Amino acid sequence: MKRNNTHQMVMFAMFASLTTVMTLLFRIPIPNAQGYLNIGDAVLLLAALIMGPAAGFWVGAIGSALADMIAGYAMYMPFTFLVKGLEGFFAGVIYKKTGNTILAVFIPALWMATGYFFTDWLLYGTAAAVAAVLMNILQGIVGAVIALILFKILNPIFSKR
């Protein structure tokens, strides 16, 4: 069913805001590395499944980069914008092309861990990138699982609109 532009903008703003909030609310610093674990990925992946690739990109990019700015990780903002934006975009594209929610959340989650590996390597060197990679994979997996659960619960509600 086609939604009007106002509805789409409200949904986008809601998901971007929720991504920021969930990133900041459940923030666990990564030991021996920069950055932190969070569950903002769950919201941006959910947005991509419900609203598609473009929304997935913008929700991930804006919501996550805003969280970095608020949390004092401004140096990550341009990287987060790209990594999380593409995570949401890939989730939306994979789901749209395959209809497979598992692939649509786990492949982008692995992309996120890879993107942050290269970010940490560029910013801090090999040791920091290696130290953070397992925690980023864990964050991606947890976000993907939560997104799958939320999608199963919320998709029937969103598809009725």
C-alpha positions as CSV (number, residue, x, y, z in Angstrom):
1,M,0.0,0.0,0.0
2,K,1.4,3.4,-0.9
3,R,2.0,5.8,1.9
4,N,1.9,9.5,1.7
5,N,5.0,11.7,2.0
6,T,4.1,13.0,5.5
7,H,3.7,9.5,6.8
8,Q,7.1,8.5,5.3
9,M,8.9,11.5,6.8
10,V,7.4,10.8,10.2
11,M,8.5,7.1,10.0
12,F,11.9,8.1,8.9
13,A,12.3,10.7,11.7
14,M,11.0,8.1,14.3
15,F,13.5,5.5,13.2
16,A,16.4,7.9,12.9
17,S,15.6,9.2,16.4
18,L,15.2,5.7,17.8
19,T,18.6,4.7,16.3
20,T,20.2,7.6,18.1
21,V,18.5,6.8,21.4
22,M,19.2,3.0,21.3
23,T,22.8,3.7,20.4
24,L,23.2,6.0,23.4
25,L,21.0,4.2,25.9
26,F,22.8,0.9,25.7
27,R,26.4,1.9,25.3
28,I,29.2,-0.4,26.5
29,P,32.8,0.7,25.8
30,I,34.9,-1.7,23.9
31,P,37.9,-2.8,26.1
32,N,41.4,-2.1,24.6
33,A,40.0,-0.3,21.7
34,Q,38.0,2.9,20.7
35,G,34.3,3.0,20.3
36,Y,31.4,1.2,22.1
37,L,28.9,-1.6,21.7
38,N,25.3,-0.6,21.2
39,I,22.0,-1.8,19.8
40,G,21.3,1.0,17.4
41,D,21.9,-1.5,14.6
42,A,18.7,-3.3,15.5
43,V,16.7,-0.2,14.8
44,L,18.4,0.8,11.5
45,L,18.1,-2.8,10.3
46,L,14.4,-2.8,11.2
47,A,13.9,0.5,9.4
48,A,15.5,-1.0,6.3
49,L,13.3,-4.1,6.4
50,I,10.1,-2.0,6.9
51,M,10.9,1.1,4.7
52,G,13.4,-0.1,2.2
53,P,17.0,0.7,1.1
54,A,16.9,4.5,1.0
55,A,15.4,4.8,4.4
56,G,17.8,2.2,5.7
57,F,20.7,4.3,4.5
58,W,19.5,7.6,5.9
59,V,18.3,6.2,9.2
60,G,21.6,4.4,9.7
61,A,23.7,7.3,8.5
62,I,21.9,10.2,10.4
63,G,20.8,8.3,13.5
64,S,24.2,6.7,14.1
65,A,26.4,9.7,13.2
66,L,24.2,11.9,15.5
67,A,24.8,9.4,18.3
68,D,28.6,9.5,17.8
69,M,28.4,13.3,18.0
70,I,26.4,13.3,21.2
71,A,28.6,10.6,22.8
72,G,31.8,12.5,22.1
73,Y,33.1,10.3,19.2
74,A,33.0,13.1,16.6
75,M,36.1,11.6,14.9
76,Y,33.9,8.6,14.0
77,M,31.0,10.6,12.5
78,P,32.1,10.6,8.8
79,F,33.0,6.9,9.0
80,T,29.8,6.0,10.9
81,F,27.7,8.0,8.4
82,L,29.1,5.8,5.6
83,V,29.4,2.4,7.4
84,K,26.0,2.5,9.1
85,G,24.3,4.1,6.1
86,L,25.5,1.3,3.9
87,E,24.6,-1.2,6.5
88,G,21.0,0.0,6.3
89,F,21.1,0.3,2.5
90,F,22.4,-3.3,2.1
91,A,19.7,-4.6,4.4
92,G,17.0,-2.9,2.4
93,V,18.4,-4.1,-0.9
94,I,18.9,-7.7,0.2
95,Y,15.4,-7.9,1.7
96,K,13.8,-6.3,-1.3
97,K,15.6,-8.6,-3.8
98,T,15.4,-11.9,-1.8
99,G,12.7,-11.5,0.8
100,N,15.1,-13.3,3.2
101,T,15.2,-11.5,6.5
102,I,18.0,-13.6,7.9
103,L,20.4,-12.7,5.0
104,A,19.1,-9.1,5.0
105,V,20.2,-8.5,8.6
106,F,23.3,-10.7,9.0
107,I,25.2,-9.8,5.8
108,P,24.9,-6.0,6.5
109,A,25.9,-6.7,10.2
110,L,29.1,-8.3,8.9
111,W,29.7,-5.3,6.6
112,M,29.4,-3.1,9.6
113,A,32.1,-5.0,11.5
114,T,34.3,-4.9,8.4
115,G,33.7,-1.2,7.9
116,Y,34.7,-0.4,11.5
117,F,37.7,-2.7,11.2
118,F,39.0,-0.5,8.4
119,T,37.9,2.7,10.3
120,D,39.8,1.7,13.4
121,W,42.8,0.6,11.3
122,L,42.9,4.0,9.6
123,L,42.4,6.0,12.8
124,Y,44.4,4.0,15.3
125,G,46.4,1.2,13.6
126,T,46.2,-2.5,13.2
127,A,46.2,-3.4,17.0
128,A,43.1,-1.3,17.7
129,A,41.3,-2.6,14.6
130,V,42.1,-6.2,15.6
131,A,41.1,-5.5,19.3
132,A,37.7,-4.2,18.3
133,V,36.7,-6.6,15.5
134,L,35.2,-9.4,17.6
135,M,33.1,-6.9,19.7
136,N,31.9,-5.3,16.4
137,I,30.9,-8.7,15.1
138,L,29.1,-9.4,18.4
139,Q,27.3,-6.0,18.1
140,G,26.2,-6.8,14.6
141,I,24.9,-10.3,15.5
142,V,23.0,-8.9,18.5
143,G,21.5,-6.1,16.4
144,A,20.5,-8.6,13.7
145,V,18.8,-10.9,16.1
146,I,16.9,-8.1,17.8
147,A,15.9,-6.7,14.4
148,L,14.6,-10.1,13.3
149,I,12.5,-10.4,16.5
150,L,11.2,-6.9,16.2
151,F,10.4,-7.3,12.5
152,K,8.4,-10.5,13.2
153,I,6.4,-8.6,15.9
154,L,6.0,-5.2,14.1
155,N,5.8,-6.0,10.4
156,P,2.1,-7.1,10.6
157,I,1.3,-3.7,12.2
158,F,3.3,-1.7,9.7
159,S,2.0,-3.6,6.6
160,K,-1.6,-2.8,7.5
161,R,-0.9,0.9,7.1
